[in-house]
């Protein structure tokens, strides 16, 4: 049976843990605030570059680009976005679990992997997979230069026909309490994305359902509003060819920001829950310690009373 000293040591240990988790919660909250600002700043840029891309596509009879070419999907590139550290609840495990589902559903295909984050790299490396690219310590400070580097690598693999399609699995930031697990097809860019109509926003989820197992391939985020009639100095085809890679870069940058914000939100929530659990455990241990101390005091009083009674008799 634990002694009074054992309970005191355990309470001190839990209090130390509580201080650590509380500090980690505040750190994650500060990082989340900066990450949110980045997400909110990137979304309008992604929306506007899509608007310009659609405007250029609308002026062409048949928009053509190497990143729009569609081929039978025999070789797939899967981009897996995880965090570099743990203590973020189910943030990493959800992505890795769905990656396993994707692998099972496409076991008849040749799969290549590009990982962003240490947790994804460690998990897939243990399972014997090799990578065409790995990027670490990205979520701590997401930079557009890193997104550009990843986009160039992905575009290079696709243009050289080393892969026939590119999918990305990540957590999208919705709010502090909720992160949406998403699986999206990055390449080839769907022609529907270039059309500015209501149908673009309802791109066949049913058509893609089952393509990635239990989680359907999500439609790409679409812009809103009518096509703007821009005045171009250069030929439209030349402008369109330059805009397509920039669109891919902006999408990858936005996704990196979304994933980073979702990670910080998940870590803040997990540390807040751990802090509350530590407080509850301290209360329970204190109650048990007080019960033991009270029992010891009562026992001593009984012994004193019994001794006094024996002496008087």
C-alpha positions in Angstrom: 0.0 0.0 0.0 1.4 3.4 -0.9 2.6 5.5 2.0 2.1 9.2 2.7 5.6 9.9 1.3 4.8 8.1 -1.9 1.7 10.2 -2.5 3.6 13.4 -1.8 6.3 12.4 -4.3 3.7 11.5 -6.9 1.9 14.9 -6.4 5.1 16.8 -6.9 5.8 14.8 -10.1 2.4 15.5 -11.5 2.6 19.2 -10.6 5.9 19.4 -12.6 4.3 17.7 -15.6 1.4 20.2 -15.3 3.7 23.1 -15.5 5.4 21.7 -18.6 2.1 21.0 -20.4 0.7 24.4 -19.5 3.8 26.1 -20.9 3.6 24.0 -24.1 0.0 25.1 -24.4 0.9 28.8 -24.3 3.8 28.2 -26.8 1.5 26.4 -29.2 -1.1 29.2 -28.9 1.4 31.8 -29.8 2.6 29.8 -32.8 -1.0 29.1 -33.8 -1.8 32.8 -33.9 1.1 33.4 -36.3 0.1 30.4 -38.4 -3.5 31.6 -38.7 -2.3 35.0 -40.0 -0.3 33.2 -42.6 -3.3 31.0 -43.6 -5.7 34.0 -43.9 -3.1 35.9 -45.9 -2.4 33.1 -48.3 -6.1 32.3 -49.1 -6.8 35.5 -51.0 -3.6 35.1 -53.1 -4.5 31.6 -54.0 -8.0 32.7 -55.0 -6.8 35.6 -57.1 -4.2 33.6 -59.0 -6.9 31.1 -59.8 -9.1 33.9 -61.1 -6.3 35.2 -63.4 -5.6 31.6 -64.6 -9.2 31.1 -65.4 -9.3 34.4 -67.3 -6.4 33.3 -69.4 -7.9 29.9 -70.0 -11.2 31.5 -71.1 -9.4 33.2 -74.0 -7.9 30.0 -75.3 -9.8 27.5 -77.4 -8.1 24.5 -75.8 -5.8 25.4 -72.8 -2.7 23.2 -72.9 0.1 22.7 -70.5 2.3 19.8 -69.4 0.7 19.9 -66.0 -2.8 19.4 -67.5 -2.0 16.3 -69.5 -3.9 13.3 -68.3 -2.5 9.8 -68.5 -3.6 6.4 -67.2 -2.7 6.4 -63.5 -0.2 3.6 -63.1 2.5 5.5 -61.2 1.3 7.7 -58.3 3.1 10.2 -56.2 1.7 10.5 -52.7 2.6 13.7 -50.7 2.2 13.0 -47.0 2.2 16.0 -44.6 2.8 15.4 -40.9 4.4 17.2 -38.1 8.0 17.1 -36.9 7.1 16.5 -33.3 4.6 14.5 -31.3 2.3 15.6 -28.4 -0.3 16.8 -30.9 -3.1 14.4 -30.2 -4.3 12.5 -33.2 -2.8 15.0 -35.7 -0.1 12.7 -37.1 -1.8 9.4 -36.5 -4.9 10.4 -38.6 -2.7 11.3 -41.6 -0.6 8.1 -41.3 -3.7 5.9 -40.9 -5.2 7.3 -44.0 -1.9 6.9 -45.9 -2.0 3.2 -45.0 -5.6 3.0 -46.4 -4.4 4.8 -49.6 -1.6 2.3 -49.9 -3.9 -0.7 -49.5 -6.4 0.7 -52.0 -3.7 1.3 -54.6 -1.6 -1.8 -54.0 -1.8 -2.6 -57.8 -0.2 0.7 -58.6 3.5 1.8 -58.4 3.6 4.3 -55.5 6.2 7.0 -54.9 6.3 9.1 -51.7 7.3 12.7 -50.9 7.1 13.4 -47.2 6.9 16.6 -45.3 7.6 16.2 -41.6 9.7 13.8 -39.5 6.8 11.7 -38.3 5.7 10.7 -41.8 9.3 10.0 -42.8 9.9 7.8 -39.7 6.7 5.8 -40.2 7.1 5.1 -43.9 10.8 4.5 -43.6 10.2 1.8 -41.0 7.8 0.1 -43.4 10.5 0.0 -46.1 9.3 2.8 -48.4 11.8 5.1 -50.2 11.2 8.8 -51.0 11.6 10.9 -54.0 11.9 13.9 -51.6 11.8 14.6 -47.9 11.4 18.0 -46.3 11.8 18.4 -42.5 11.3 21.3 -40.1 8.9 23.0 -42.5 5.9 23.5 -40.2 7.9 25.5 -37.6 8.2 28.3 -40.1 6.5 27.9 -43.5 8.2 29.8 -46.2 7.1 30.3 -49.8 10.6 29.4 -51.0 10.2 25.9 -49.5 6.7 25.6 -51.2 8.3 26.6 -54.5 11.0 24.0 -54.1 8.5 21.3 -53.5 6.3 22.4 -56.4 9.3 22.4 -58.8 10.2 18.8 -57.6 6.6 17.6 -58.1 6.2 19.3 -61.5 9.5 17.9 -62.6 8.5 14.3 -61.8 5.1 14.8 -63.5 6.5 16.4 -66.7 9.2 13.7 -67.1 6.3 11.1 -66.8 8.0 9.5 -63.8 4.5 9.7 -62.1 1.1 9.8 -63.7 -0.8 11.6 -60.9 0.0 13.4 -57.6 -2.1 13.1 -54.5 -1.6 14.9 -51.2 -2.9 13.9 -47.7 -2.9 16.5 -45.0 -4.9 18.1 -42.2 -6.7 21.3 -43.1 -7.1 24.0 -40.5 -10.8 24.8 -39.8 -10.7 26.1 -36.3 -8.9 25.6 -33.0 -10.9 22.5 -32.1 -11.4 21.0 -35.6 -9.0 19.9 -38.3 -10.3 18.3 -41.5 -8.3 15.4 -42.9 -8.2 15.8 -46.7 -6.9 13.9 -49.6 -6.7 15.9 -52.8 -5.3 15.4 -56.3 -2.8 18.0 -57.2 -1.8 16.8 -60.7 -2.9 16.7 -63.3 -4.8 19.9 -62.8 -8.4 19.2 -63.5 -9.8 21.1 -66.5 -12.9 21.9 -64.4 -10.7 24.0 -62.1 -10.1 26.3 -65.1 -13.8 26.8 -65.7 -15.6 29.6 -63.7 -19.0 28.0 -63.2 -21.0 26.6 -60.4 -20.2 23.1 -61.5 -16.6 23.7 -60.8 -17.3 23.9 -57.1 -19.2 20.6 -57.1 -16.6 18.5 -58.9 -17.7 14.9 -58.7 -16.9 13.8 -55.2 -18.9 10.7 -56.1 -16.7 10.1 -59.1 -13.6 10.2 -56.9 -15.2 8.4 -54.0 -13.2 5.3 -53.1 -10.1 6.5 -55.0 -8.3 6.9 -51.7 -10.1 4.3 -49.6 -12.5 5.5 -46.9 -11.7 9.1 -47.5 -12.8 10.4 -50.9 -10.6 12.6 -52.9 -11.7 16.2 -52.2 -12.5 18.7 -54.9 -9.9 21.5 -55.2 -10.8 24.7 -53.5 -12.4 27.0 -56.0 -12.5 30.8 -56.4 -15.7 32.8 -56.6 -17.1 35.4 -58.8 -17.0 36.0 -62.6 -14.0 35.9 -64.9 -12.2 39.3 -65.0 -11.5 40.6 -68.4 -7.8 41.5 -68.1 -5.7 43.2 -70.7 -2.7 41.2 -71.7 0.5 42.5 -73.3 2.0 39.1 -74.0 0.3 36.3 -75.9 -2.3 34.5 -73.8 -0.7 31.1 -74.3 2.6 32.4 -72.9 0.9 34.0 -69.9 -1.1 30.8 -69.3 2.1 28.7 -69.4 3.7 30.9 -66.7 0.6 31.0 -64.5 0.1 27.2 -64.2 3.3 26.6 -62.2 2.5 29.6 -60.1 -0.9 28.2 -59.3 0.7 24.9 -58.2 3.2 26.8 -56.0 0.4 28.8 -54.4 -1.7 25.7 -53.7 1.2 23.9 -52.1 2.1 27.0 -50.0 -1.5 27.3 -48.9 -1.6 23.6 -48.0 1.6 23.8 -46.0 0.2 26.8 -44.0 -3.1 24.9 -43.4 -1.2 21.9 -42.1 1.1 23.9 -39.9 -1.9 25.8 -38.4 -3.8 22.5 -37.8 -0.7 21.0 -36.1 -0.4 24.0 -33.7 -4.1 23.9 -32.9 -4.0 20.2 -32.3 -1.0 20.5 -30.0 -2.6 23.4 -28.1 -5.8 21.4 -27.6 -3.8 18.3 -26.5 -1.7 20.2 -24.0 -4.8 22.0 -22.6 -6.4 18.6 -22.1 -3.2 17.2 -20.5 -3.1 20.2 -18.1 -6.7 19.6 -17.0 -6.1 15.9 -16.5 -3.1 16.7 -14.4 -5.2 19.0 -12.2 -7.8 16.3 -11.8 -5.1 13.7 -10.9 -3.6 16.1 -8.3 -7.0 16.5 -6.7 -7.5 12.7 -6.5 -4.0 12.1 -5.1 -4.4 14.9 -2.6 -7.7 13.4 -1.5 -6.2 9.9 -1.0 -3.2 11.4 0.8 -5.5 13.3 3.2 -7.5 10.1 3.8 -4.3 8.2 4.7 -3.1 11.0 6.9 -6.6 11.2 8.6 -6.5 7.5 9.2 -3.1 7.7 10.7 -4.2 10.5 13.0 -7.3 8.6 14.0 -5.3 5.5 14.7 -2.9 7.5 17.0 -5.8 9.0 18.9 -7.4 5.6 19.4 -4.1 4.3 20.7 -3.7 7.2 23.1 -7.2 6.8 24.4 -6.8 3.1 24.8 -3.5 3.6 26.6 -5.1 6.2 29.0 -8.0 3.9 29.7 -5.7 1.0 30.5 -3.6 3.2 32.8 -6.7 4.5 34.7 -8.0 1.0 35.2 
